Amino acid sequence: MKKTIHWIASVMAVLTVLLFSRGIEPRVSAQEGEAVSTAPSTEQPAAKTAEFVGAETCIACHADRASFKDNIHARAWPAAKGIDFSKSCETCHGPGSLHGGAAGDKGNADFFTIKNPKTLSSKNVAKLCLECHQGGNRFHWDGGSHDSRDVSCLSCHSLHHAKSKEEKFLLAKTTEMETCYQCHSVKKAQFQRSSHMPLHEGKLTCTSCHNPHGSVGPTLLKQASVNENCLSCHAEKKGPFLWEHAPVRENCLNCHTPHGSKHEKLLKTKRPRLCQQCHIITRHPSTASTPSSITLVGRSCTECHSQIHGSNHPAGVRFQR
């Protein structure tokens, strides 16, 4: 008898453990007569999904952005990309229903569901902008000089508070030149020299030679090489010539400095010493103690060798004609 009681107690203990380990307390539905579980649900609540609310809702709090509809950025892209202007803010910042529902409370996590480009990394800002600004002169942005140095689109452009005279570029500064000078202070100093590219005169801009959004050429040049860049304007120096001057054919920067120089014609140093960096032995050296140097007093090599970039004359081997 004792063995029977002990066996029954053991079976009941095992059944109890099994039932509680499954977390199930069976009960019967009075209506359907089916066993149902009363265990707590393990399903996660559905994540909140932000929805578009329209620019007018945004302006209710961000009244200083009401003028954005007159901005070239707002006017141009809806037409080009089929964007509904009523959602113009949310095209860049993302759906705003949760952000708006937070009513400015930064203690509410929903406040931060909107994209704020000022808090994004330069890579993520570029990713956001490139959703619309694809191809063209931005084709080589990824991996370019500015991208690899963590320069952000917002370093040069300001969507809401552009100061540039040319509206279409939405620059952060009044001119393209001043925008570039924010980082390129050495080049700013070079442009103050007596011989300089005519940027201050308004005949050129930085983007006449460079593409700030990326390039296959060196130093963000618009062309594939220094010479191609220079010859796009200085076509008369291009050739081909019957008599080629090797340093010219190799690289314009062998003799010239592109941004500014204290010597005429953007030369790296004054003539004749520029020429004598290569032509060390000549019939008329520039040393004052040499009798033959009298021919160079107050003159330069190009007084005689005037076709220094190349000559097509049959007798032009010395670039004199």
N, C-alpha and C positions, 0 to 999 in steps of 0.2 A: 504493500500500500504506500509505504514511504517512497519507494522507487517511482511509483506512478505519479505521485504528487511532485516529486523532484523533476521528472521528465516534463510534465505539463508546465511547470514554472520556467524551465529552460526554454521551451518552445515559445512561451509568451514573451520572455525577455528578448529573444531573437526577433520576433515579429515587431515588438516595440521599437527596437533599434532600427530595423528596416524602414518602418513607417516614418520615424522622425528624421532619418538620414535623407530621405527623399523630400522632406518638407511638405508632405501631403497629408491633409486631414480630409478624408473622404466624407462627403455628405450627399444626400439624395435630393434632387430637385423635386419639389412637390408637384410641379406642373408636368415635367417631362419624364420623371422617373429615371434620370440619368445621373451618374456620379460626376461631380464637378470638383475642381480644386479650389481651395481657399488660400493657396500659397501666394505671397506677395509677388507682384509683377516685376520682372527684370528688364522690361522695355524702357529705353531712354526717352525722355520727352522730346518731341520734335524740335529741331533747332530753329531759331528765329530766322526768317528770311526777309531781308530788306527789299522794299519796293520803291519804284520811282514815284516821286511826289510832285515834281514840276518846279521850275525856276521860281515861280511866284511864292511857293512855300518857303524856299530858301531865303528869298529877299525879305520875308517877314522878320527874320532875325538879322540877316546880313544886309541891312539897308544900304551900306556903302558899296555894295556890288550891283546895285540896280542899274548903273550905267554900263554894265558889261554888255548889254544887248547892242550897244552902239560900237563896241570894240570890233576891230577887223577880224579877230579870232572868232568871235561869235557870228559875224556876218558871212564870212567866207566859207567856213566848213560845213554848216548845215546844208547849203546849196550843193556843195561838192560831194558830200558824203551821205546825203539823204537823212541828216540828223534832224530830229524834231527839236526846234528851238526851245520848246517848253521844258525840255529835259537837258538843256545846254549845260547847266552846272554839273548835272549828274553824269554827263558824258565823260568828264575827267574825274570827278570826285566819287562816282559810284552812287547807287540808289540810296536815297536819304531818309526813308521813313523811320528807321530805328534811331538814327542820329537826331532827327527832329523830335522824336518822341521823348528823348532824354532831356529836352528843354534846357540845354546848357549845363546840365549837371554832370561834371567830370567824374563824379563818384559812381555814375552809372556806366557800366561797360558798353552800353549801346551808343554812348556818345562817341566812342572811338571806332565805330563801324564805317565811318566815312574816310575816304582817302584824303590825306593832307600832304601834298607834294613837298611842303617845307620840311616835313619830318621823315620823308623817304630817303633812302640812299640814292646816290647819283645814278647807280645802275637801274634802280626801280623807277626813278623819274624818267630816264631815257626810255625805258620799256613802255611807260605810260604814254609818252609823247609819240613814240614810234608806232603806236597803234594807228595813228592817222598819218603822221609825217613819214611815210615810207618812200624808199627809192629816191631817185633824183640825186641831188648833191649830198644826201644823207646816207647813201648806199654803203659807204665805208665807215660809218660811225663806229660800229662794233670793233673793238681792238685798235682804233685809231689813237693818235697822240693824246687828244683831249679825254677820250673815254678811259684810256689806261691810266690817266693821272687823276681820275675821279672828278673831272670837271662835269658839273651838272648842267642840264639845259637851263636851269634857273640861275646859273652863274652869269649868263649873258642875256637871257630873256626874262621879261616880266609880263605875265598874262594880264594882270589886273592894274598894274601901275607903271606901264611902259612910259619911258621918258624920251624915246627916240623921235627925231624929227620926221623920219620916214616911218609912217605908221605900220606898214606891212610887216616889219621885222620885229616889232614889240621888244625893242632892246631895253636893257636895264639902265643904260646911260643915254645921253642926248645924241651921241654920234657913234657910229661903228668904231671909229678910231679910239674914242674914250672907253668904249666897252672892252676893247682888246688891251688897252693900257692898264686895266685893272690888274693884270698879271704880268704883261710884257713891259715892265718899266725900263729895262735896258734899251729896248727898241724905241721907246719914247724919247730917251736921251739922244739916241742916234739921229732921230728925225730933227733935232734942233741944230745939227751941224750945218755948216755953210753950204755944203753940197748934199742934197737929200732928195728922196723921192717926193713928188709934189702932193703929198697928202694934205698938208695944211692949206695948200692953194686950191684944194677941192678937185684936182684933176684925177686923182686916184684914191682908192680906199684899200684897206687891208685885203679885202676879198677880191681885189683885182688880180692878186697873185696867189692868195691862199684860200683854201676851202676849210673853214673851221670845223666842219662836220665830218671830215675824214677824207683821205686821199691815198692813191697808190704811189704817189711821189714822195720825196723827202720833205720834211718840215711842212707838211700839209700843203704842198704846192698843188695848184690846180692841174698842172701838167705832170707827165711822168718823170721829167728831169729838170734841172736848173736851166739848161740851155733852151729846152722847149718852152719853158715858162717865159724866159726873157725874149725869145724870138717871136713869141705870139704878138708882141708889140714892135720890137726892133727887127722887122722883117728884112730890112736892107742889109743886115749883118748875117743873114742866114746862109747865103751861098746856094749851091756848091760853087766854089771858086777854082779857077785854074791853079792858083797858088794859095794853098791853105796855110794858115798860121796855127801850128799845133796847139798852143795853149788856149786859143780861142775855140777851136773845135772841141777841146777836152772839157772845158768848164769856164763859163763867164766869170766865176768867182776867183779864178786864178789872178785876175787883175782888178776886179771890181768888188766893192762891198755893197749889198743891195739896199740897205736902209738909210745910210747916211755916212758921210766922210768929211774930213777937214781938207781933203784934196779935191781938185776939180773932177768933174765927170764920174763921181763916185769911185775914184781910184783908191786902191789900198794904200799906196804911198805915192809921192810926187815923182814925176818924170824928171830926169832920165833914170833915176834909181830904181824905179819899178821895172824897167826893161833890163837893167843890169843885174837883177836878181837871177836872171837866166843867162843873159849875154855878158858874162863876166869879162871875157877878153874881147875888146873891140879896138878899132883903129883910132877911136876918139873917146878915151875913158873920161870919167867925170872928176878925176883927181886934179886938184888945182896945180900941182907941181909938174904935170905932164904937158909939154908944149902943144901937143895935138888936141888937148882939151879945150883950147880956145874956141873951137867950133861949137861948143855946147854952152858957152856963157850966155845966159838969158834965153836959152832955147831948150828944146827937148827933142827926143828921137823922132817924134812924129812931125817935126818941121820938114823932114825929108821923107821919112817912111810913113806917109800919110794914109796909106791903105792898109793899116795894121790889122784889120779884121780879115783881110783876104783880098786878092787881086785877080782879075781876069785878063790883065794886060799880058801879052806874050813876053814882055821884058819886065814883068812885075815880080820876079823872084825875090827881090829885096823889099817888096811892098812900097816902092817909091812912086808907082803910078797905077 
